[in-house]
Amino acid sequence: MFGKRNKIFATLALIALVAILAAAFAGCGNLKKLGAPVIETGEKEATVIIGEDSYFVKTDAEYVQDLLVQLKEAGKITYEYHDGQYGAYIDSLGSLKPSGNSFVSVYHDIDDLTLYDPAWDEPITRGDKTFHSSSYGVESLPVRSGATYLFVLLTY
């Protein structure tokens, strides 16, 4: 029984890795200079990458959830979520629409071990940036000035 579980876990991990690599290679050319912010409501500067689309913002949002809601209210993105037992569960975000065994995952380029677990992290590289798999959901992942938040569709 233990061997069968390991094979299933290895297969799922391989599928997730392939999805991550496909997303990383698909978006490599999208980290160009983003120009003027699409939202200017604060002092923190951050970038949000959703699939192939990038948004540079100035915000005072405390958490990424607040930032996504700001982008939605400004008409820049579509964003649907529901509250689950672990916080906000993303139902759709821009071009990312999970179905079946897929989900929207958030990555960031913040080099802070309190925000990702190196034992579980499978970083994604786009351009000259390395993104870490967030240990937090969007409701508790802080918005930090200079950070980039990357959203990808993964399959488990």
WOMOGI-V779261 format. One record per backbone hydrogen bond with DSSP energy under -0.5 kcal/mol. NH is the residue of the N-H (numbers start at 0). CO is the residue of the C=O. E is the energy in kcal/mol with one decimal. If there is no record, write none. Layout:
BEGIN
nh: (NH | NH)
co: (CO | CO)
e: (E | E)
END
This chain:
BEGIN
nh: (4 | 5 | 6 | 7 | 8 | 9 | 10 | 11 | 12 | 13 | 14 | 15 | 16 | 17 | 18 | 19 | 20 | 21 | 22 | 23 | 24 | 25 | 26 | 27 | 29 | 30 | 37 | 38 | 40 | 43 | 45 | 46 | 47 | 48 | 49 | 49 | 50 | 50 | 52 | 54 | 56 | 57 | 58 | 63 | 64 | 66 | 67 | 68 | 69 | 70 | 71 | 72 | 73 | 74 | 75 | 76 | 79 | 81 | 83 | 83 | 86 | 88 | 89 | 90 | 90 | 91 | 92 | 93 | 95 | 96 | 101 | 102 | 104 | 104 | 106 | 107 | 108 | 110 | 111 | 114 | 117 | 119 | 120 | 123 | 125 | 128 | 130 | 131 | 133 | 134 | 139 | 140 | 141 | 142 | 143 | 145 | 146 | 148 | 149 | 150 | 151 | 153 | 153 | 155)
co: (0 | 1 | 2 | 3 | 4 | 5 | 6 | 7 | 8 | 9 | 10 | 11 | 12 | 13 | 14 | 15 | 16 | 17 | 18 | 19 | 20 | 21 | 22 | 24 | 26 | 27 | 55 | 55 | 57 | 58 | 56 | 146 | 54 | 148 | 47 | 52 | 48 | 150 | 49 | 47 | 45 | 38 | 43 | 140 | 137 | 62 | 63 | 64 | 65 | 66 | 67 | 68 | 69 | 71 | 70 | 70 | 91 | 88 | 81 | 86 | 83 | 81 | 87 | 79 | 88 | 79 | 95 | 77 | 92 | 94 | 98 | 153 | 102 | 151 | 149 | 131 | 147 | 108 | 109 | 111 | 115 | 116 | 116 | 130 | 128 | 125 | 123 | 107 | 105 | 114 | 136 | 136 | 139 | 61 | 141 | 44 | 143 | 46 | 106 | 48 | 104 | 102 | 151 | 100)
e: (-1.8 | -1.8 | -1.9 | -2.1 | -2.9 | -2.7 | -2.3 | -2.5 | -2.7 | -2.2 | -2.2 | -2.4 | -2.3 | -2.4 | -2.2 | -2.3 | -2.7 | -2.5 | -2.2 | -2.4 | -2.6 | -2.0 | -1.3 | -0.8 | -1.9 | -0.6 | -3.1 | -0.6 | -2.8 | -2.0 | -2.2 | -2.1 | -2.7 | -3.4 | -0.5 | -2.9 | -0.6 | -1.7 | -2.4 | -2.5 | -3.0 | -2.8 | -2.8 | -2.4 | -2.5 | -1.6 | -2.8 | -2.2 | -2.2 | -2.4 | -2.2 | -3.0 | -1.9 | -1.8 | -2.4 | -0.9 | -2.7 | -2.1 | -0.6 | -3.4 | -1.5 | -3.3 | -0.5 | -2.2 | -0.6 | -2.1 | -2.7 | -2.7 | -2.6 | -0.7 | -1.6 | -2.5 | -0.5 | -3.2 | -3.2 | -2.0 | -1.4 | -0.5 | -1.7 | -2.5 | -0.7 | -1.7 | -1.8 | -2.3 | -2.3 | -2.4 | -3.7 | -3.9 | -2.2 | -2.7 | -1.3 | -1.2 | -0.7 | -2.2 | -0.6 | -4.5 | -2.0 | -3.1 | -2.5 | -3.0 | -2.2 | -3.1 | -0.6 | -2.8)
END
